[in-house]
Amino acid sequence: MEAWNQGTEEGHVVADLLLGVVNPSAKVPTSYPRSEADPLYAGRPERHPGTDEGDGYPVIRYSEGLQTGYRWFQAQGIQPLFGFGFGLFYTTFDIADVAVDAPDGTDAPIAVTASVTNRPRGRRRGGTGVSRGACGGTSPPSDSSGSRRCSWSRGSRSR
Amino acid sequence: VEPGQSKPVTIAIDPAATNHPFGVWDYCTRGFVTKPGKHTIYVGNSADNTPHMATLTVG
């Protein structure tokens, strides 16, 4: 377990999580690389930390385009160590019966429905991504366009 | 979702939302546009675990 930006209640929080009083529900906000060769700046100092182009200070070039964050890993076919949205819980959730209802195409809100099964307890955020792969080279492979916390249960001590 | 139980979940994707879920920035027109083509909607628990997908054709 990794705790970041803890406050004064850190001890109670970590204890409750470790003892199962509450279910962990955090999910990583970006993809974590498996190797130092995997990030978009590996071998590309002009992307990070920048290179001196003659003016005496480093200049960063965003030559990765829209392939930022988890999109880099998807676009390059790199399996991350932890993909955007990864998180561990005292449970697993099965997703089934996925359906997309878009009677008006992209002219009106689109409903993505699914059945989520708790095996055996906890909560988890479900996510969707929208790919624009057919739109040409200026698009990332996918976007995270929506997510929803699916509620949870852990008996009378839940909170 | 209670332990051992299932629950239907709906996630709405609003094309008019400020994150432009179906749009890309058009440098020439200085605006977001929704280009025609097939869009794939992935459903799963993380970016590298999306076992479900569906396609949506625009235009």
Backbone of each chain as ProteinMPNN parsed JSONL, in Angstrom:
{"seq_chain_A": "MEAWNQGTEEGHVVADLLLGVVNPSAKVPTSYPRSEADPLYAGRPERHPGTDEGDGYPVIRYSEGLQTGYRWFQAQGIQPLFGFGFGLFYTTFDIADVAVDAPDGTDAPIAVTASVTNRPRGRRRGGTGVSRGACGGTSPPSDSSGSRRCSWSRGSRSR", "coords_chain_A": {"N_chain_A": [[0.846, -1.199, 0.0], [0.513, 2.186, -0.83], [0.681, 5.389, 0.427], [-0.145, 8.658, -0.256], [0.376, 12.188, 0.196], [-0.55, 12.493, 2.862], [-2.677, 13.343, 5.592], [-3.347, 14.581, 8.922], [-4.833, 12.489, 9.89], [-3.733, 10.266, 8.908], [-2.7, 7.871, 10.059], [-4.963, 6.57, 11.144], [-6.426, 6.205, 8.838], [-4.817, 4.542, 7.201], [-4.649, 2.334, 8.871], [-7.357, 1.521, 9.011], [-7.723, 0.766, 6.381], [-5.865, -1.336, 6.061], [-6.831, -3.144, 7.914], [-9.241, -3.783, 6.906], [-11.532, -2.415, 7.556], [-12.516, -0.411, 5.983], [-12.816, -0.451, 2.421], [-10.159, -0.317, 0.138], [-10.136, 2.082, -2.507], [-8.811, 3.501, -4.379], [-7.487, 4.466, -7.548], [-4.917, 4.367, -9.977], [-3.805, 7.447, -11.441], [-2.568, 7.636, -13.867], [-0.729, 5.826, -16.396], [1.778, 3.554, -15.34], [5.16, 3.063, -16.118], [6.838, 0.009, -17.101], [9.492, -0.232, -17.565], [12.509, 1.733, -17.731], [12.887, 2.376, -20.321], [10.447, 2.742, -21.419], [8.844, 5.153, -21.058], [7.583, 8.149, -22.725], [9.596, 9.985, -22.976], [11.923, 8.609, -23.021], [15.144, 8.376, -24.164], [14.679, 10.638, -25.577], [15.541, 13.516, -25.078], [14.689, 16.046, -25.827], [12.045, 16.049, -25.333], [11.874, 15.723, -22.595], [14.346, 16.378, -20.256], [14.341, 18.643, -21.831], [16.28, 20.427, -24.307], [19.195, 22.392, -25.02], [18.835, 24.688, -27.441], [20.478, 26.544, -28.432], [20.099, 28.955, -27.275], [20.875, 28.99, -24.7], [19.28, 27.939, -22.738], [17.162, 25.218, -21.643], [14.889, 23.775, -23.958], [11.695, 22.457, -24.339], [10.143, 20.123, -26.428], [7.046, 19.181, -27.554], [6.826, 16.699, -29.035], [5.553, 14.307, -28.949], [2.963, 14.704, -29.461], [-0.468, 14.015, -29.247], [-0.139, 11.785, -27.784], [-0.113, 11.387, -24.892], [0.36, 10.533, -21.407], [-1.507, 7.654, -20.531], [-2.154, 7.195, -23.115], [0.115, 7.163, -24.644], [1.247, 4.666, -24.08], [-0.72, 2.977, -25.105], [-0.773, 3.749, -27.819], [1.771, 3.073, -28.621], [1.843, 0.427, -28.191], [2.821, -0.595, -25.79], [3.017, -2.51, -22.914], [1.961, -1.426, -19.848], [3.3, -1.178, -16.463], [1.441, -0.655, -14.413], [-1.668, 0.023, -15.5], [-3.47, 3.022, -16.387], [-5.996, 3.679, -14.133], [-5.728, 1.368, -12.711], [-6.104, -0.486, -9.697], [-6.015, -1.939, -6.44], [-8.186, -3.994, -4.503], [-10.287, -5.28, -1.842], [-11.666, -7.179, -3.215], [-13.094, -8.386, -6.293], [-14.447, -7.218, -9.376], [-16.84, -8.168, -11.69], [-17.584, -7.428, -15.032], [-20.241, -7.363, -17.235], [-22.581, -7.986, -19.93], [-22.472, -5.658, -21.566], [-23.668, -2.783, -23.155], [-24.306, -0.35, -25.682], [-26.133, 2.526, -26.093], [-27.071, 4.617, -28.489], [-29.036, 6.412, -29.931], [-29.119, 8.794, -31.369], [-26.641, 9.095, -32.453], [-23.729, 11.007, -32.165], [-25.045, 13.259, -31.47], [-26.481, 13.475, -29.203], [-26.533, 12.647, -25.675], [-24.876, 9.585, -24.885], [-25.609, 6.368, -23.78], [-23.913, 4.061, -21.875], [-24.249, 0.896, -20.795], [-23.952, -1.645, -18.291], [-23.578, -4.727, -16.497], [-22.571, -5.062, -13.237], [-20.832, -7.167, -11.099], [-20.226, -8.024, -7.79], [-17.549, -9.623, -6.439], [-15.902, -10.788, -3.824], [-16.732, -8.608, -2.282], [-16.83, -5.007, -1.875], [-15.876, -2.007, -3.695], [-15.59, -0.363, -6.844], [-14.29, 1.642, -9.424], [-15.778, 1.986, -12.502], [-14.771, 2.236, -15.872], [-14.82, 4.032, -18.991], [-13.633, 4.278, -22.302], [-13.139, 6.315, -25.152], [-12.406, 5.803, -28.394], [-10.784, 7.284, -31.167], [-9.827, 6.137, -33.414], [-10.318, 5.986, -36.141], [-10.037, 8.454, -37.18], [-7.693, 9.527, -38.089], [-4.195, 10.558, -37.979], [-3.938, 12.513, -36.024], [-5.197, 11.92, -33.718], [-5.438, 10.595, -30.395], [-5.158, 7.125, -29.318], [-7.186, 6.477, -27.535], [-9.576, 7.973, -25.299], [-10.219, 8.719, -21.894], [-13.377, 8.879, -21.139], [-15.424, 8.757, -19.366], [-16.466, 7.823, -16.073], [-17.519, 5.857, -13.312], [-18.287, 5.468, -9.955], [-19.091, 2.494, -8.405], [-20.491, 1.981, -6.074], [-20.61, 0.316, -2.851], [-20.145, -2.16, -0.286], [-19.664, -3.075, 3.036], [-20.675, -4.174, 5.31], [-21.801, -3.333, 8.71], [-19.912, -1.572, 9.627], [-19.073, -0.061, 7.607], [-18.197, 2.915, 5.825]], "CA_chain_A": [[0.0, 0.0, 0.0], [1.254, 3.441, -0.919], [-0.149, 6.517, 0.851], [0.425, 9.938, -0.679], [-0.241, 13.431, 0.67], [-1.315, 12.153, 4.035], [-2.995, 14.385, 6.556], [-3.137, 14.211, 10.319], [-5.548, 11.244, 10.158], [-3.096, 9.225, 8.105], [-2.58, 6.604, 10.777], [-6.272, 5.916, 11.209], [-6.832, 5.835, 7.486], [-4.053, 3.368, 6.759], [-5.05, 1.202, 9.718], [-8.678, 1.061, 8.577], [-7.581, 0.083, 5.098], [-5.148, -2.597, 6.242], [-7.643, -4.059, 8.713], [-10.467, -4.122, 6.191], [-12.702, -1.661, 8.02], [-12.994, 0.159, 4.724], [-12.21, -1.074, 1.25], [-9.434, 0.646, -0.687], [-10.856, 2.354, -3.751], [-8.037, 4.392, -5.238], [-7.018, 3.95, -8.831], [-3.811, 5.23, -10.387], [-4.298, 8.466, -12.379], [-1.847, 7.565, -15.134], [-0.081, 4.533, -16.543], [3.133, 3.48, -14.816], [5.981, 2.254, -17.026], [7.486, -1.185, -16.575], [10.93, -0.094, -17.782], [12.943, 3.102, -17.997], [12.864, 2.586, -21.768], [9.067, 2.812, -21.872], [8.192, 6.466, -21.097], [7.682, 8.85, -24.009], [10.81, 10.799, -23.013], [13.109, 7.754, -23.023], [15.988, 8.612, -25.322], [14.219, 11.84, -26.269], [15.72, 14.614, -24.11], [13.966, 17.26, -26.222], [10.724, 15.97, -24.708], [12.132, 15.925, -21.172], [13.989, 17.665, -19.62], [14.56, 19.731, -22.766], [17.651, 20.572, -24.799], [19.622, 23.752, -25.364], [18.782, 24.856, -28.89], [21.368, 27.614, -28.819], [19.812, 30.181, -26.532], [21.413, 28.897, -23.356], [18.334, 27.352, -21.781], [16.527, 24.03, -22.232], [13.595, 23.932, -24.628], [10.95, 21.198, -24.422], [9.322, 19.964, -27.626], [6.0, 18.177, -27.321], [6.742, 15.982, -30.294], [4.698, 13.13, -28.804], [1.611, 15.05, -29.9], [-1.549, 13.671, -28.331], [0.128, 10.498, -27.124], [0.307, 11.681, -23.528], [-0.177, 9.657, -20.369], [-1.754, 6.25, -20.912], [-2.309, 7.09, -24.568], [1.419, 6.798, -25.183], [1.419, 3.214, -23.973], [-1.638, 2.324, -26.041], [-0.39, 4.046, -29.191], [3.03, 2.403, -28.929], [1.729, -1.0, -27.922], [3.652, -0.937, -24.63], [2.248, -2.96, -21.747], [2.461, -0.712, -18.665], [3.351, -1.928, -15.203], [0.09, -0.448, -13.911], [-2.394, 0.857, -16.445], [-4.352, 4.07, -15.868], [-7.208, 3.1, -13.569], [-5.444, 0.175, -11.913], [-6.164, -0.372, -8.253], [-6.298, -3.198, -5.749], [-9.312, -3.916, -3.578], [-10.554, -6.553, -1.182], [-12.725, -7.786, -4.001], [-12.996, -8.191, -7.733], [-15.732, -6.912, -9.986], [-17.048, -8.669, -13.043], [-18.393, -6.561, -15.892], [-20.859, -8.186, -18.278], [-23.78, -7.44, -20.585], [-22.201, -4.28, -21.958], [-24.443, -2.32, -24.304], [-24.203, 1.077, -25.974], [-27.366, 3.055, -26.668], [-26.784, 5.926, -29.1], [-30.039, 6.569, -30.992], [-28.862, 10.0, -32.156], [-25.206, 9.203, -32.714], [-23.045, 11.907, -31.24], [-25.836, 14.488, -31.312], [-27.144, 13.44, -27.906], [-25.788, 11.792, -24.763], [-24.816, 8.155, -25.188], [-25.658, 5.577, -22.554], [-23.177, 2.798, -21.852], [-24.766, 0.143, -19.661], [-23.284, -2.912, -18.015], [-23.916, -5.356, -15.227], [-21.379, -5.19, -12.4], [-21.012, -8.158, -10.044], [-19.266, -7.937, -6.697], [-17.029, -10.927, -6.015], [-17.069, -10.967, -3.006], [-17.172, -7.414, -1.585], [-16.034, -3.828, -2.183], [-16.342, -1.087, -4.71], [-14.585, -0.121, -7.859], [-14.718, 2.586, -10.435], [-15.805, 1.453, -13.852], [-14.322, 3.29, -16.784], [-15.002, 3.861, -20.418], [-12.75, 5.081, -23.132], [-13.667, 6.531, -26.48], [-11.311, 5.837, -29.337], [-11.057, 7.934, -32.44], [-8.803, 5.563, -34.272], [-10.629, 6.117, -37.563], [-10.035, 9.866, -37.557], [-6.41, 9.965, -38.608], [-3.017, 10.553, -37.125], [-3.896, 13.543, -34.996], [-5.999, 11.526, -32.576], [-4.887, 9.554, -29.539], [-5.904, 5.888, -29.501], [-8.435, 6.498, -26.781], [-9.719, 8.929, -24.222], [-11.069, 8.314, -20.791], [-14.477, 9.825, -21.306], [-16.413, 8.69, -18.307], [-16.258, 6.778, -15.093], [-18.536, 5.911, -12.285], [-18.058, 4.624, -8.794], [-20.218, 1.557, -8.448], [-20.963, 1.772, -4.71], [-19.904, -0.75, -2.179], [-20.745, -2.61, 0.959], [-18.733, -3.798, 3.9], [-21.313, -4.429, 6.591], [-22.253, -2.228, 9.54], [-18.847, -0.626, 9.945], [-18.703, 0.655, 6.389], [-18.449, 4.346, 5.799]], "C_chain_A": [[0.879, 1.247, 0.0], [0.299, 4.579, -0.551], [0.553, 7.816, 0.492], [-0.329, 11.087, -0.028], [-1.115, 13.194, 1.898], [-1.569, 13.368, 4.911], [-2.806, 13.867, 7.963], [-3.862, 12.912, 10.686], [-4.933, 10.059, 9.415], [-3.071, 7.862, 8.801], [-3.89, 5.837, 10.831], [-6.7, 5.407, 9.841], [-6.129, 4.56, 7.037], [-4.451, 2.142, 7.571], [-6.396, 0.646, 9.277], [-8.592, 0.297, 7.264], [-6.933, -1.284, 5.275], [-5.997, -3.62, 6.99], [-8.972, -4.382, 8.046], [-11.702, -3.428, 6.706], [-13.347, -0.939, 6.835], [-12.21, -0.492, 3.585], [-11.411, -0.035, 0.485], [-10.165, 0.864, -2.013], [-10.069, 3.234, -4.704], [-7.626, 3.692, -6.515], [-5.961, 4.914, -9.36], [-4.27, 6.187, -11.497], [-3.556, 8.497, -13.707], [-1.227, 6.184, -15.227], [1.363, 4.595, -16.05], [3.968, 2.587, -15.724], [6.595, 1.049, -16.316], [9.002, -1.048, -16.624], [11.26, 1.367, -18.013], [12.939, 3.41, -19.488], [11.456, 2.833, -22.29], [8.45, 4.213, -21.926], [8.443, 7.193, -22.42], [8.948, 9.694, -24.104], [12.085, 9.949, -23.021], [13.906, 7.971, -24.302], [15.611, 9.843, -26.107], [14.319, 13.035, -25.332], [15.005, 15.894, -24.523], [12.527, 17.242, -25.694], [10.809, 16.192, -23.205], [13.56, 15.533, -20.894], [14.155, 18.867, -20.549], [16.022, 19.823, -23.169], [17.925, 22.043, -25.131], [19.68, 23.879, -26.879], [19.608, 26.062, -29.348], [21.165, 28.906, -28.052], [20.251, 30.106, -25.081], [20.446, 28.374, -22.313], [17.621, 26.177, -22.456], [15.147, 24.34, -22.809], [12.95, 22.549, -24.743], [10.088, 21.217, -25.679], [8.307, 18.849, -27.39], [5.774, 17.356, -28.586], [5.924, 14.699, -30.185], [3.257, 13.423, -29.223], [0.574, 14.72, -28.844], [-1.298, 12.381, -27.571], [0.671, 10.726, -25.713], [-0.29, 10.671, -22.562], [-0.361, 8.238, -20.872], [-1.87, 6.098, -22.418], [-0.995, 6.71, -25.241], [1.581, 5.28, -25.193], [0.519, 2.487, -24.968], [-1.185, 2.534, -27.48], [0.865, 3.282, -29.595], [2.974, 0.904, -28.681], [2.596, -1.471, -26.769], [2.749, -1.352, -23.473], [2.787, -2.24, -20.515], [2.554, -1.628, -17.461], [1.993, -1.872, -14.52], [-0.616, 0.479, -14.894], [-3.252, 1.886, -15.733], [-5.658, 3.436, -15.381], [-6.976, 1.871, -12.719], [-5.571, 0.472, -10.429], [-6.496, -1.716, -7.65], [-7.362, -2.986, -4.686], [-9.438, -5.25, -2.859], [-11.67, -7.278, -1.926], [-12.331, -7.739, -5.466], [-14.391, -7.922, -8.262], [-15.767, -7.467, -11.402], [-17.946, -7.703, -13.8], [-18.933, -7.416, -17.027], [-22.029, -7.424, -18.884], [-23.595, -5.97, -20.967], [-23.009, -3.934, -23.209], [-24.272, -0.817, -24.45], [-25.479, 1.52, -26.672], [-27.106, 4.471, -27.171], [-27.761, 6.171, -30.244], [-29.782, 7.764, -31.894], [-27.372, 10.181, -32.436], [-24.53, 10.069, -31.68], [-23.778, 13.242, -31.095], [-26.541, 14.543, -29.964], [-26.344, 12.516, -26.993], [-25.953, 10.301, -25.07], [-24.781, 7.396, -23.875], [-24.89, 4.278, -22.734], [-23.633, 2.048, -20.611], [-24.013, -1.176, -19.52], [-23.81, -3.453, -16.699], [-22.623, -5.591, -14.455], [-21.678, -6.151, -11.258], [-19.872, -8.072, -9.046], [-18.837, -9.345, -6.291], [-15.818, -10.721, -5.118], [-17.535, -9.704, -2.31], [-16.337, -6.233, -2.056], [-16.669, -2.937, -3.216], [-15.222, -0.857, -5.706], [-15.161, 0.841, -8.888], [-14.686, 1.894, -11.792], [-15.428, 2.557, -14.809], [-14.686, 2.996, -18.213], [-13.958, 4.688, -21.133], [-13.373, 5.212, -24.499], [-12.502, 6.69, -27.432], [-11.731, 6.566, -30.599], [-10.07, 7.424, -33.48], [-9.061, 5.779, -35.752], [-10.427, 7.537, -38.068], [-8.674, 10.361, -38.013], [-5.35, 10.136, -37.54], [-3.007, 11.59, -36.033], [-4.662, 13.141, -33.751], [-5.264, 10.515, -31.722], [-5.698, 8.276, -29.722], [-7.183, 5.857, -28.692], [-8.388, 7.595, -25.744], [-10.489, 8.281, -23.092], [-12.208, 9.306, -20.719], [-15.515, 9.746, -20.209], [-16.048, 7.625, -17.307], [-17.318, 6.928, -14.028], [-18.181, 4.963, -11.159], [-19.309, 3.779, -8.585], [-20.771, 1.205, -7.081], [-20.354, 0.524, -4.102], [-20.647, -1.143, -0.921], [-19.705, -3.347, 1.778], [-19.363, -3.96, 5.291], [-21.532, -3.176, 7.409], [-21.165, -1.199, 9.808], [-18.403, 0.151, 8.714], [-18.977, 2.13, 6.536], [-17.809, 4.95, 4.574]], "O_chain_A": [[1.859, 1.337, 0.74], [-0.767, 4.716, -1.151], [1.697, 8.048, 0.882], [-1.52, 10.978, 0.264], [-2.263, 13.636, 1.961], [-0.766, 14.3, 4.955], [-2.177, 12.83, 8.171], [-3.533, 12.296, 11.699], [-5.537, 8.992, 9.31], [-3.385, 6.836, 8.197], [-3.934, 4.629, 10.598], [-7.261, 4.319, 9.711], [-6.764, 3.622, 6.555], [-4.577, 1.044, 7.029], [-6.562, -0.569, 9.178], [-9.296, -0.692, 7.06], [-7.396, -2.273, 4.707], [-5.898, -4.82, 6.734], [-9.75, -5.178, 8.574], [-12.816, -3.803, 6.341], [-14.571, -0.875, 6.717], [-11.105, -1.004, 3.768], [-11.936, 1.042, 0.202], [-10.744, -0.07, -2.569], [-10.597, 3.669, -5.728], [-7.444, 2.475, -6.547], [-6.09, 6.129, -9.212], [-5.027, 5.794, -12.385], [-3.883, 9.3, -14.58], [-1.201, 5.448, -14.241], [2.078, 5.564, -16.308], [3.546, 1.483, -16.068], [6.837, 1.067, -15.109], [9.715, -1.664, -15.832], [10.408, 2.148, -18.435], [12.983, 4.576, -19.881], [11.279, 3.105, -23.478], [7.594, 4.45, -22.778], [9.394, 6.888, -23.138], [9.34, 10.085, -25.204], [13.193, 10.486, -23.029], [13.39, 7.768, -25.401], [16.154, 10.082, -27.186], [13.301, 13.521, -24.841], [14.735, 16.747, -23.677], [11.872, 18.282, -25.616], [9.909, 16.786, -22.611], [13.963, 14.432, -21.268], [14.112, 20.006, -20.085], [16.901, 19.349, -22.449], [17.025, 22.812, -25.47], [20.504, 23.23, -27.523], [19.47, 26.54, -30.474], [21.961, 29.839, -28.163], [20.03, 31.043, -24.313], [20.764, 28.366, -21.124], [17.488, 26.141, -23.679], [14.354, 25.071, -22.216], [13.585, 21.593, -25.189], [9.396, 22.196, -25.959], [8.672, 17.718, -27.068], [4.673, 17.325, -29.134], [5.627, 14.066, -31.198], [2.434, 12.514, -29.327], [0.719, 15.1, -27.682], [-2.148, 11.934, -26.801], [1.781, 10.304, -25.389], [-1.304, 10.037, -22.849], [0.507, 7.686, -21.548], [-1.705, 4.999, -22.947], [-0.98, 6.03, -26.267], [1.998, 4.692, -26.191], [0.931, 1.511, -25.596], [-1.21, 1.597, -28.279], [1.017, 2.889, -30.751], [3.946, 0.192, -28.931], [3.059, -2.612, -26.762], [1.827, -0.625, -23.103], [3.953, -2.419, -20.165], [1.968, -2.71, -17.437], [1.455, -2.896, -14.1], [-0.182, 1.615, -15.089], [-3.71, 1.657, -14.614], [-6.338, 2.741, -16.136], [-7.9, 1.374, -12.074], [-5.194, 1.547, -9.963], [-7.176, -2.536, -8.268], [-7.428, -1.933, -4.052], [-8.78, -6.227, -3.218], [-12.52, -7.918, -1.307], [-11.334, -7.113, -5.826], [-15.387, -8.343, -7.674], [-14.85, -7.261, -12.197], [-18.947, -7.221, -13.268], [-18.175, -8.112, -17.702], [-22.411, -6.356, -18.406], [-24.47, -5.143, -20.712], [-23.032, -4.685, -24.184], [-24.113, -0.101, -23.462], [-25.861, 0.97, -27.705], [-26.941, 5.403, -26.384], [-27.362, 6.142, -31.408], [-30.179, 7.756, -33.059], [-26.906, 11.303, -32.633], [-24.726, 9.897, -30.477], [-23.196, 14.232, -30.651], [-27.138, 15.564, -29.623], [-25.565, 11.693, -27.473], [-27.026, 9.838, -25.458], [-24.02, 7.736, -22.969], [-25.182, 3.491, -23.634], [-23.425, 2.516, -19.492], [-23.51, -1.738, -20.494], [-24.405, -2.731, -15.899], [-21.699, -6.235, -14.951], [-22.657, -5.976, -10.533], [-18.699, -8.049, -9.42], [-19.656, -10.155, -5.856], [-14.738, -10.485, -5.66], [-18.645, -9.696, -1.778], [-15.243, -6.429, -2.585], [-17.839, -3.087, -3.566], [-14.054, -1.127, -5.428], [-16.359, 0.842, -9.172], [-13.682, 1.292, -12.173], [-15.75, 3.719, -14.561], [-14.842, 1.838, -18.601], [-13.467, 5.687, -20.606], [-14.068, 4.304, -24.955], [-11.699, 7.612, -27.29], [-12.877, 6.476, -31.04], [-9.554, 8.179, -34.305], [-8.122, 5.757, -36.547], [-10.621, 7.804, -39.253], [-8.535, 11.549, -38.302], [-5.584, 9.889, -36.357], [-2.128, 11.549, -35.173], [-4.773, 13.933, -32.816], [-4.544, 9.666, -32.248], [-6.817, 8.331, -30.231], [-8.172, 5.266, -29.126], [-7.322, 8.079, -25.361], [-11.314, 7.396, -23.316], [-12.024, 10.444, -20.287], [-16.402, 10.596, -20.137], [-15.398, 6.636, -17.646], [-17.929, 7.985, -13.868], [-17.823, 3.807, -11.385], [-20.431, 4.285, -8.587], [-21.468, 0.198, -6.952], [-19.658, -0.233, -4.78], [-21.647, -0.531, -0.549], [-18.95, -4.16, 1.245], [-18.675, -3.891, 6.31], [-21.46, -2.068, 6.877], [-21.469, -0.066, 10.18], [-17.457, 0.936, 8.78], [-19.871, 2.544, 7.273], [-17.903, 6.159, 4.361]]}, "seq_chain_B": "VEPGQSKPVTIAIDPAATNHPFGVWDYCTRGFVTKPGKHTIYVGNSADNTPHMATLTVG", "coords_chain_B": {"N_chain_B": [[-22.929, -2.246, -4.561], [-23.838, -5.233, -3.348], [-22.036, -7.878, -1.655], [-21.522, -10.636, -3.748], [-23.629, -9.999, -5.346], [-25.25, -8.566, -8.269], [-25.415, -5.567, -10.241], [-27.03, -3.235, -12.312], [-25.327, -0.785, -14.233], [-25.022, 2.491, -15.455], [-23.269, 4.561, -17.615], [-23.05, 7.765, -18.756], [-22.128, 9.307, -21.765], [-21.593, 12.426, -22.755], [-21.686, 14.081, -25.689], [-21.534, 16.824, -25.874], [-20.144, 17.67, -23.713], [-17.606, 19.418, -21.805], [-15.142, 18.239, -22.078], [-15.049, 17.301, -24.596], [-15.696, 14.577, -25.67], [-15.917, 13.17, -28.105], [-14.63, 14.773, -29.845], [-12.024, 16.37, -31.746], [-9.339, 18.715, -31.799], [-9.432, 21.122, -34.229], [-7.06, 22.611, -35.995], [-7.163, 24.395, -38.102], [-9.733, 25.544, -38.153], [-9.842, 26.463, -35.619], [-11.278, 25.192, -33.584], [-13.217, 22.623, -31.88], [-14.008, 19.606, -33.48], [-16.182, 16.999, -34.538], [-15.258, 14.278, -36.121], [-16.295, 12.306, -38.92], [-16.689, 8.743, -38.836], [-15.679, 5.553, -37.427], [-16.115, 5.071, -34.024], [-14.73, 3.602, -31.183], [-15.926, 2.225, -28.249], [-14.66, 1.454, -25.204], [-14.953, -0.688, -22.41], [-14.137, -1.249, -19.092], [-11.965, -1.994, -16.281], [-9.58, -0.633, -16.094], [-7.108, 1.226, -18.003], [-5.602, -0.685, -19.313], [-7.142, -2.889, -19.183], [-9.665, -3.675, -20.675], [-12.039, -5.437, -21.43], [-14.415, -5.314, -22.813], [-16.039, -4.023, -25.684], [-17.537, -1.736, -27.994], [-18.772, -0.496, -31.094], [-19.328, 2.69, -32.62], [-20.764, 4.422, -35.153], [-20.197, 7.424, -36.766], [-21.538, 10.025, -38.705]], "CA_chain_B": [[-23.166, -3.626, -4.993], [-23.628, -6.121, -2.208], [-21.198, -9.043, -1.973], [-22.177, -11.719, -4.453], [-24.761, -9.539, -6.129], [-24.991, -7.802, -9.482], [-26.172, -4.322, -10.312], [-26.853, -2.531, -13.588], [-24.646, 0.505, -14.136], [-25.074, 3.278, -16.685], [-22.358, 5.698, -17.732], [-23.461, 8.619, -19.869], [-21.093, 10.086, -22.45], [-22.264, 13.57, -23.366], [-20.817, 14.642, -26.721], [-21.422, 18.271, -25.697], [-19.4, 17.958, -22.487], [-16.464, 20.3, -22.035], [-13.933, 17.484, -22.427], [-15.172, 16.936, -26.011], [-15.364, 13.145, -25.72], [-15.81, 12.664, -29.476], [-14.065, 15.822, -30.674], [-10.589, 16.659, -31.825], [-9.099, 20.126, -32.086], [-9.131, 21.424, -35.635], [-6.185, 23.775, -35.953], [-7.531, 25.348, -39.152], [-10.95, 26.276, -37.794], [-9.707, 26.888, -34.224], [-12.412, 24.692, -32.82], [-13.339, 21.172, -31.793], [-14.895, 19.021, -34.48], [-16.397, 15.556, -34.469], [-15.03, 13.788, -37.473], [-17.03, 11.074, -39.203], [-15.903, 7.516, -38.771], [-16.067, 4.622, -36.375], [-15.57, 5.279, -32.688], [-14.813, 2.396, -30.368], [-16.123, 2.477, -26.827], [-14.104, 0.368, -24.409], [-15.45, -0.73, -21.04], [-13.328, -2.118, -18.253], [-11.564, -1.485, -14.977], [-8.423, 0.25, -16.219], [-6.768, 1.472, -19.397], [-5.067, -1.899, -19.927], [-8.057, -3.997, -18.918], [-10.952, -3.276, -21.246], [-12.47, -6.636, -22.151], [-15.644, -5.113, -23.569], [-15.983, -2.905, -26.613], [-18.643, -1.589, -28.932], [-18.442, 0.539, -32.051], [-20.334, 3.703, -32.881], [-20.437, 5.059, -36.402], [-20.627, 8.822, -36.837], [-21.553, 10.57, -40.058]], "C_chain_B": [[-22.845, -4.541, -3.823], [-22.763, -7.32, -2.618], [-22.009, -10.147, -2.634], [-23.33, -11.292, -5.325], [-24.308, -8.745, -7.348], [-25.881, -6.572, -9.514], [-25.962, -3.691, -11.681], [-26.251, -1.152, -13.371], [-24.74, 1.205, -15.479], [-24.085, 4.424, -16.593], [-22.78, 6.491, -18.957], [-22.251, 9.347, -20.448], [-21.804, 11.203, -23.198], [-21.34, 14.197, -24.413], [-20.604, 16.146, -26.562], [-20.64, 18.648, -24.443], [-18.117, 18.721, -22.807], [-15.174, 19.545, -22.328], [-13.998, 16.95, -23.856], [-14.87, 15.458, -26.238], [-15.242, 12.577, -27.132], [-15.078, 13.651, -30.386], [-12.555, 15.829, -30.698], [-10.438, 18.13, -32.206], [-8.698, 20.287, -33.55], [-8.33, 22.723, -35.673], [-6.638, 24.836, -36.95], [-8.736, 26.189, -38.755], [-10.909, 26.788, -36.358], [-10.92, 26.441, -33.401], [-12.399, 23.174, -32.771], [-14.342, 20.679, -32.835], [-15.032, 17.525, -34.197], [-16.303, 15.018, -35.882], [-15.805, 12.484, -37.701], [-16.104, 9.863, -39.167], [-16.417, 6.618, -37.66], [-15.359, 4.973, -35.068], [-15.75, 3.98, -31.913], [-14.931, 2.78, -28.907], [-15.644, 1.249, -26.064], [-14.646, 0.447, -22.983], [-14.605, -1.711, -20.241], [-12.933, -1.421, -16.979], [-10.345, -0.585, -15.009], [-8.058, 0.344, -17.69], [-6.21, 0.23, -20.08], [-5.906, -3.128, -19.579], [-9.455, -3.598, -19.372], [-11.483, -4.423, -22.097], [-13.707, -6.423, -23.024], [-15.49, -3.912, -24.502], [-17.196, -2.922, -27.513], [-18.275, -0.451, -29.879], [-19.633, 1.451, -32.308], [-19.906, 4.424, -34.152], [-21.036, 6.458, -36.453], [-20.551, 9.295, -38.285], [-21.926, 9.545, -41.068]], "O_chain_B": [[-21.702, -4.606, -3.369], [-22.76, -7.724, -3.78], [-23.061, -10.541, -2.131], [-23.953, -12.127, -5.98], [-23.159, -8.315, -7.448], [-26.949, -6.536, -8.903], [-24.83, -3.618, -12.159], [-26.621, -0.441, -12.437], [-24.556, 0.58, -16.524], [-24.067, 5.166, -15.611], [-22.858, 5.952, -20.061], [-21.453, 9.93, -19.714], [-22.529, 10.953, -24.161], [-20.317, 14.784, -24.058], [-19.614, 16.689, -27.053], [-20.49, 19.833, -24.146], [-17.612, 18.675, -23.929], [-14.202, 20.149, -22.783], [-13.101, 16.225, -24.285], [-13.902, 15.119, -26.919], [-14.529, 11.594, -27.336], [-14.922, 13.387, -31.578], [-11.899, 15.349, -29.773], [-11.309, 18.708, -32.855], [-7.75, 19.665, -34.029], [-8.864, 23.8, -35.412], [-6.518, 26.032, -36.687], [-8.764, 27.397, -38.99], [-11.833, 27.472, -35.92], [-11.495, 27.212, -32.633], [-11.671, 22.52, -33.517], [-15.396, 21.284, -33.032], [-14.115, 16.883, -33.685], [-17.164, 15.274, -36.724], [-15.949, 11.667, -36.792], [-14.906, 9.958, -39.433], [-17.446, 6.887, -37.04], [-14.141, 5.147, -35.036], [-16.8, 3.341, -31.986], [-14.133, 3.563, -28.391], [-16.157, 0.146, -26.252], [-14.778, 1.535, -22.424], [-14.386, -2.849, -20.655], [-13.492, -0.382, -16.629], [-10.096, 0.152, -14.055], [-8.621, -0.364, -18.526], [-6.325, 0.096, -21.298], [-5.435, -4.261, -19.671], [-10.31, -3.234, -18.564], [-11.394, -4.392, -23.325], [-14.014, -7.254, -23.878], [-14.879, -2.907, -24.138], [-17.8, -3.965, -27.763], [-17.541, 0.459, -29.497], [-20.788, 1.034, -32.223], [-18.806, 4.975, -34.218], [-22.229, 6.648, -36.215], [-19.594, 8.987, -38.996], [-21.985, 9.846, -42.261]]}, "name": "protein", "num_of_chains": 2, "seq": "MEAWNQGTEEGHVVADLLLGVVNPSAKVPTSYPRSEADPLYAGRPERHPGTDEGDGYPVIRYSEGLQTGYRWFQAQGIQPLFGFGFGLFYTTFDIADVAVDAPDGTDAPIAVTASVTNRPRGRRRGGTGVSRGACGGTSPPSDSSGSRRCSWSRGSRSRVEPGQSKPVTIAIDPAATNHPFGVWDYCTRGFVTKPGKHTIYVGNSADNTPHMATLTVG"}
